[in-house]
Amino acid sequence: MSDATDWAERRRIAEQARGERPWSLWGPYLSERQWGTVREDYSSDGDAWRSFTHEDARSRAYRWGEDGLAGLCDERGLLCFALALWNGRDRILKERLFGLTNEQGNHGEDVKEHYHYLDAVPSHAYLKFLYRYPQAAYPYDELVREGMQRSRDVPEYEIDDTGIFEGDRFFDVTVDYAKADVDDIHVLVSATNRGPEAAEIHLVPQLWFRNTWSWHENGPAPRLSPHPEGGILTEHPRLGPYRLVFEGEPDVLFCANDTNLRRHAGQPEARGPFKDGLHAAIVEGDATAIRRDAGTKVGLHYRLGLEPGETKRIRLRLSAGSRTRPLDADGSVRDLRIAEADAFYDGLQEGIADPDARAVFRQAAAGLIWSKQLYAYDVRLWLKGDPLQPVPPREREGGRNVHWRSFAACDVLSMPDKWEYPWFAAWDLAFHCLPLALLDPDFAKKQLLLLTREWYMHPNGQLPAYEWEFSDTNPPVHAWAAYRVFEIDRARRGGAGDLAFLEGVFHKLLINFTWWVNRKDAGGLNVFQGGFLGLDNIGVFDRSRPPPGFGMVHQADGTAWMAMYALNMMRIALELALHNDVYESTASKFFEHFLLIAEAMTDMGGEGFGLWDEDDEFYYDEVDIPGGGKLPLRVRSMVGLVPLFAVEVIEPWVLQRLPDFARRLNWLLENRPHLARLVSRWDEGGVKDRKLLSLLRGHRMKALLRRMLDEAEFLSAHGVRSLSKAHRDAPYSLQEFGASFTVRYDPAESSSNMFGGNSNWRGPVWMPVNYLIIEALRRFHTYYGDDFLVEFPTGSGDMHTLASIADALQDRLIALFTKDEAGRRPAFGDRPPVPSAEGAEEPLLFHEFFDGDTGRGLGASHQTGWTALIVNLLHHRANPPG
């Protein structure tokens, strides 16, 4: 393979980072579900799922974005391309993925399709998507009916349960995108009949403009029309002309990306064509629903008959300008991009010999890249309403996100899951950026900076949590992610690293840290609140809204997250101080803040109450009981393990190079002896005279690890559970103020609807917090070294170093996805996640969380956001530092 092939993708990433060539102009930015989102909800009651349904999506124009199947669009979402399908039996044209809403599913929202991200590179020069389409009528009504009648304590009714895939009666439909240039894209659509009998499939590649003309006076609408020399000409005042050429002689059907006013506005006299024109023409045979001359949406209708096992392909090309460009008839462009993608991943996977592990790495990376999405949402305009539309109901002025009028986004963001969570979440995105940093560090850095920009960050310094309520609080992991991305980038580029990025994000996080101190330490005791803090359902009650009679909840995790935040900010300040000594005093300020938080966790304000329970040797939340002191909430959960994350090790050479910081540090330790005792053996030093900052002295750390590494409590064969298994037989119950609250271990889907949906932290294994546990153990090991041994598993009599325990936990997480000796992947449970057929490649799924007993994947099935941390774990195992 030539050097040009080896470095082609890295060169594209570098060109994009330097601003030389905009390879990010086109990407997989189309959402997979725009309906049922807050952005499209203009109701009075804020019920987004009912306000804009899947049934509506076919015929109502979206305001803020678009969705599609295997879709691609420009970075402003002005021109969109996606595939539609029909098997001749479905009642609707398959233009988007279907799933159950929050109230329809017995475990909340749940996509009911088989689709997979098979391959992708960061520049989007090559992308591959697979959809498995049944040959029988899609069972929409059956899935809804079964989902609504099932209780929370039984498994979900999946599409496979309908029997629709029996006998391999389905089509494998793949879409490949291969860029010849930044604005020149070859498309290959392939359909394979996996069934035993001949079958017909309708392939309908679609091109359309996002509706930007129905909301305010904005000049003429863009236009799609037949090009006189063949193909489709697109005309848009902001994007410029593009031309779509295609092979064969499909039926070219134009309509308008406008709402069907007959269906949705009670205007029987309204004349189309409308957004649902392609559906009406192809499925219902209504020739009056489309036009032949022009529109804002066009479909190319191909009818393909396929014998058993037969594959047929169609080729298209979307290019800037209007001149004719030939199709990739011999596949040379696609073949070259595949070779370049292979070379790119070979470089990233150096040291990973197992082909199965390499497949996991590559598909997880592909899912992360495919999960980029254009996110457009202007809260002020959303609340006020558009000039050409009805005024929103008055109830909106007291409803969701009303205090976030400064929020105005139109950016490409990394999404947790483009169907189940097609909106960013601040702490999800922070975790996404670690695997992204291995793939495309510039994009990862820009993502972290983006959330601190003035059109995202609130003027008071708060980072927006997630679309459903920006004012909720996610764990403050932004600084942690920023420094880890800096480290990954520095290792790749060598030298000092991107100090401009680190300094830029640090200054914004100073404001955010201040917001936390001023807003989330209600008692001024350096003990923090924050509500559920991303750990849905883990508490005995909703910590964001304590029940009547209960006072303030002093959160062990909230306080520990802030201790971690202080140490992260100190670490960044020390890095900057090595190049600019003005940051030394800032670093010492964060060191002091960490000590104050550590003191508060032991003794809140000198009141004799702390968050560490000496009897149980575990951290618990405590709640104020008016007139009755404080009540510990003795739930052994991830809440009590978060204090492990607040750990930092300082190398002696750092103190030598930063004498002012060292002096301030020593002054604090000498003049604040009650704080100094909280720092583990500061004067003694550890391995190579390193200094340790941690919430945990040796005894407390060993006590926590004893529980965490106990297979009867937190330790499973697949990672660390989010709730102790001891609560299966001994649920924690609380009876106060005439009410009863209970927490029981649930290894799989939640039996509580405290937060609704499929939220569940009551037992399953979650990748992000497991990743933080592994990282913390490795950091402790750099201080304690090989002489510090811990029993693993608890009660086994086997003693291990903290580093070897971290490696063992890492291996358990990796083993969720890789095949065991029986050829089984634990994450797939008792059956593969997709129908299998001879000759079909094996696509993988990356779930939101995993059964605490079996490892079966649960929740959102394409959560290649934080579950893509498997990429970092595989990379670390193959390339351990030092």
JORAHU-V178775 format. One record per helix or strand of 3 or more residues. SS is the DSSP state (a for helix, b for strand). FROM is the first residue (numbers start at 0). LEN is the number of residues. Records with the same first field share a line. If there is no record, write none. Layout:
SS=FROM-LEN + FROM-LEN
This chain:
a=2-15 + 22-3 + 47-4 + 53-4 + 139-10 + 158-4 + 165-3 + 260-4 + 276-6 + 286-3 + 331-17 + 354-16 + 378-6 + 393-5 + 425-25 + 477-16 + 498-21 + 555-22 + 580-22 + 603-3 + 637-3 + 641-4 + 651-6 + 658-13 + 672-4 + 686-3 + 697-11 + 725-4 + 766-21 + 801-13 + 825-3 + 865-13
b=68-6 + 78-8 + 113-7 + 125-9 + 169-12 + 183-10 + 198-11 + 222-4 + 231-4 + 241-5 + 250-5 + 296-10 + 310-10 + 371-7 + 407-7 + 549-5 + 620-5 + 629-4 + 646-4 + 690-4 + 718-3 + 731-5 + 738-5 + 788-3 + 798-3
